[in-house]
Amino acid sequence: MRWRLARGLWRLRGGSASFARLSAAGLRWPTGRLLSSQPALGKLFEMPALQRLLDQQQEGPGGASPQLAACARLLRKKEQELRDTERLAREDENEDMQKLAEEEVASCLEEIAELKRQIVSLLIPLEKTDESDLILEVSAGVGGQEAMLFTAELFDMYQRYAAYKNWHFEVLECAPTDIGGLRLASASIGGFEAFRQMKYEGGVHRVQRVPTTERQGRMHTSTVTVAILPQPKEINLRINPKDLRIETKRASGAGGQHVNKTDSAVRIVHIPTGVVSECQQERSQIRNKEMAMQVLRARLYNLKLEEESLKRETSRKIQIGTKGRSEKIRTYNFLRDQVTDHRISRSVHRIEKFMLGEELLDEMIQALREYANYEALMEVISANDPAKQR
């Protein structure tokens, strides 16, 4: 009996090299779209619809990508090896062999969990904008000066987050107030998975706190609108120069002797849609025109994507991302020292640390990504369930 168990464990060790063989064959694991929750993974793979989908993917060469087919086959093999090892361990009473079997079972469970994560990742379709850079726009909503102050704080938070992720951050437009707030601001952000991670930040952000200008200690509620516009490196969008009205004016605001002495500020209007873009950040009119056109192209591209999305009618029951801008997606309550994202009912404390734009903000963004991935996977399973197609 012991030699049977030892042989089973040897086969299990040999199976663990399958990951290396897949990599050597050129089948790379995807990254960045994983559902890491172990209980969620277990429940997902208990669904008969998902099992039928995986069986369908393995039936023919046209049923799946090579990576997905390879992962599905290896998962079946690992699950069978796990059952064999557990059965052999139960039949042998030797403590040393049982301890060795427990170690191998734990290793096998870890590999099975990783395979399930990879399968989930391969099943979730990539959006064509996921590899894009982005343009961030923040604008003060209701709340007057307090809203403008929080607009500046959010803009600073996202700038620090870009530094935390080692992304490029370039200010395109900035309209400051006399007390240090911002009426509006925009920036170009580029780097690895920049849009894929930031796209869930679009929407209305609400702040509840006692403003520094409030003498009676009353809490005020203000809002800031955040827009995340995809900016692919190559935008397949033609803009007829005849559709543009380009205006120049003198820059306004703080800027020293240069302000109000040269017509460096640029305003571009896309006549057919009414979309407007302005820039006065640079002293060069040519540079301001380039930056204004960059923002204009991103806004027109985003408008095109929204029109396509409406035609396909693929909006989800629970909207996460750049859709649903009118609804409040997140509340920053300074009195409770709490940030709450209403889309996933997740709250975190230590609001000042959250506003630093580092670990806490990143954890919130990853939670949103996982929830959106779960919804996307449910759509894929429902759309491809063989039982429903009969």
Residue pairs with C-beta under 8 A, 6 or more apart in sequence:
1 91
1 92
2 92
2 94
2 97
4 88
5 88
5 89
5 91
5 92
5 97
5 101
6 97
8 81
8 84
8 85
8 88
9 85
9 100
9 101
9 104
11 81
12 81
12 85
12 104
12 107
12 108
13 104
15 77
15 78
15 81
16 107
16 108
16 111
18 74
18 77
19 111
22 70
22 74
23 29
25 70
27 66
27 67
27 70
28 67
29 67
29 118
29 121
30 67
30 118
30 121
30 122
31 121
32 193
32 196
33 121
33 124
33 126
33 369
33 373
34 117
34 118
34 120
34 121
34 370
34 373
35 41
35 44
35 117
35 120
35 121
35 370
35 373
35 374
35 377
36 117
36 370
37 370
38 113
40 374
41 113
41 116
41 117
41 120
44 50
44 116
44 120
44 377
45 51
45 116
47 381
48 387
49 381
49 382
49 385
49 387
50 381
52 385
52 386
52 387
53 123
53 380
53 381
53 384
53 385
53 386
54 72
54 75
54 119
56 63
56 384
56 386
57 63
57 64
57 68
57 69
57 72
58 64
58 69
58 72
58 73
63 69
64 72
65 122
67 118
67 122
68 119
68 122
68 123
71 115
71 118
71 119
71 122
72 119
74 115
75 112
75 115
75 116
75 119
78 108
78 111
78 112
78 115
79 112
81 108
82 105
82 108
82 109
82 112
85 101
85 104
85 105
85 108
86 101
86 105
88 101
89 97
89 98
89 101
89 102
89 105
92 98
92 101
120 373
120 377
123 377
123 380
123 381
124 373
124 376
124 377
124 380
125 376
125 380
128 232
129 195
129 199
129 230
129 232
129 305
130 193
130 195
130 196
131 195
131 196
131 232
132 194
132 195
132 230
132 231
132 232
132 233
133 188
133 189
133 190
133 191
133 194
133 195
133 230
133 231
133 232
133 233
134 188
134 189
134 190
134 194
134 195
134 198
134 199
134 228
134 229
134 230
134 231
134 298
135 172
135 186
135 187
135 188
135 189
135 228
135 229
135 231
135 294
135 295
135 298
135 299
136 155
136 158
136 186
136 187
136 188
136 189
136 198
136 226
136 227
136 228
136 229
137 184
137 185
137 186
137 226
137 227
137 228
137 229
138 151
138 154
138 155
138 158
138 182
138 184
138 185
138 186
138 224
138 225
138 226
138 227
139 151
139 183
139 184
139 185
139 224
139 225
139 227
140 147
140 148
140 150
140 151
140 181
140 182
140 183
140 184
140 222
140 224
141 147
141 204
141 222
141 223
141 224
141 225
142 221
142 222
142 223
143 150
143 207
143 220
143 221
143 222
143 223
144 222
145 177
145 179
145 181
145 211
145 213
146 207
146 211
146 213
146 220
146 222
147 181
147 207
147 222
147 223
147 224
148 177
148 179
148 181
148 182
148 183
149 179
149 180
149 181
149 211
150 181
150 205
150 207
150 222
150 224
150 332
151 181
151 182
151 183
151 184
151 185
151 224
152 176
152 180
152 181
152 182
152 185
153 355
154 205
154 224
154 226
155 182
155 185
155 187
156 357
157 355
157 356
157 357
157 361
158 187
158 189
158 198
158 201
158 357
159 169
159 187
159 357
160 356
160 357
160 358
161 357
161 358
161 361
161 362
162 168
162 169
162 189
162 191
162 194
162 357
163 169
163 357
164 357
164 358
164 362
165 191
165 192
165 194
165 197
165 362
166 191
166 192
167 189
167 190
167 191
167 192
167 194
168 188
168 189
168 190
168 191
169 187
169 188
169 189
170 187
170 188
170 189
171 185
171 186
171 187
171 281
172 186
172 187
172 188
172 279
172 281
172 291
172 294
172 295
173 184
173 185
173 186
173 278
173 279
173 280
173 281
173 291
173 295
174 182
174 185
174 186
174 281
175 182
175 183
175 184
175 185
175 253
176 182
176 183
176 253
176 254
177 183
186 295
188 231
188 294
189 198
190 231
195 228
195 230
195 231
196 369
197 365
197 369
198 228
198 365
199 228
199 230
199 321
199 322
200 320
200 321
200 365
200 368
200 369
200 372
201 226
201 228
201 365
202 226
202 227
202 228
202 321
202 322
202 323
202 325
202 329
203 225
203 226
203 324
203 325
203 327
203 328
203 329
203 330
204 223
204 224
204 225
204 226
204 325
204 326
204 327
204 328
204 329
205 223
205 224
205 225
205 226
205 328
205 329
205 330
205 331
205 332
206 221
206 222
206 223
206 328
206 330
206 331
206 332
207 221
207 222
207 223
207 224
207 331
207 332
207 334
208 219
208 220
208 221
208 331
208 332
208 333
208 334
208 335
209 219
209 220
209 332
209 333
209 334
209 335
210 217
210 218
210 219
210 220
210 334
210 335
211 220
214 220
219 335
223 328
225 325
227 322
227 325
228 322
229 298
229 299
229 301
229 302
229 322
230 298
230 301
230 302
230 305
231 294
231 297
231 298
231 301
232 301
235 297
235 298
235 301
237 297
237 300
237 301
237 304
239 270
239 296
239 297
239 300
243 270
243 271
243 272
244 268
244 269
244 270
244 271
245 268
245 269
245 271
246 266
246 267
246 268
246 269
246 289
247 266
247 267
247 268
247 269
248 263
248 264
248 265
248 266
248 267
248 285
249 263
249 265
249 267
250 259
250 260
250 261
250 262
250 263
250 264
250 265
251 258
251 259
251 260
251 262
251 264
251 265
251 280
252 259
252 260
252 265
252 280
253 259
253 280
258 264
258 283
262 283
262 285
263 285
264 280
264 282
264 283
264 284
264 285
264 288
265 278
265 279
265 280
265 285
265 288
266 278
266 279
266 280
266 285
266 288
266 289
266 292
267 276
267 277
267 278
267 292
268 276
268 277
268 278
268 289
268 292
268 293
268 296
269 275
269 276
270 276
270 296
270 300
273 300
273 303
275 296
275 299
275 300
275 303
277 292
277 293
277 295
277 296
277 299
278 292
279 288
279 289
279 291
279 292
279 295
280 288
281 288
281 291
282 288
282 291
302 322
306 323
309 315
309 323
315 323
316 375
316 379
317 375
318 343
318 375
319 327
319 343
320 343
320 344
320 368
320 371
320 372
320 375
321 372
327 342
328 342
329 341
329 342
329 343
330 339
330 340
330 341
330 342
331 339
331 340
331 342
332 339
332 351
332 354
332 355
333 339
333 340
333 351
334 351
337 349
337 350
337 351
338 347
338 348
338 349
338 351
339 347
339 348
339 349
339 351
339 354
339 360
339 364
340 346
340 347
341 347
341 364
341 367
341 368
343 368
343 371
344 367
344 368
344 371
346 364
346 367
348 354
348 360
348 363
348 364
350 360
353 359
353 360
354 360
354 361
354 364
382 388
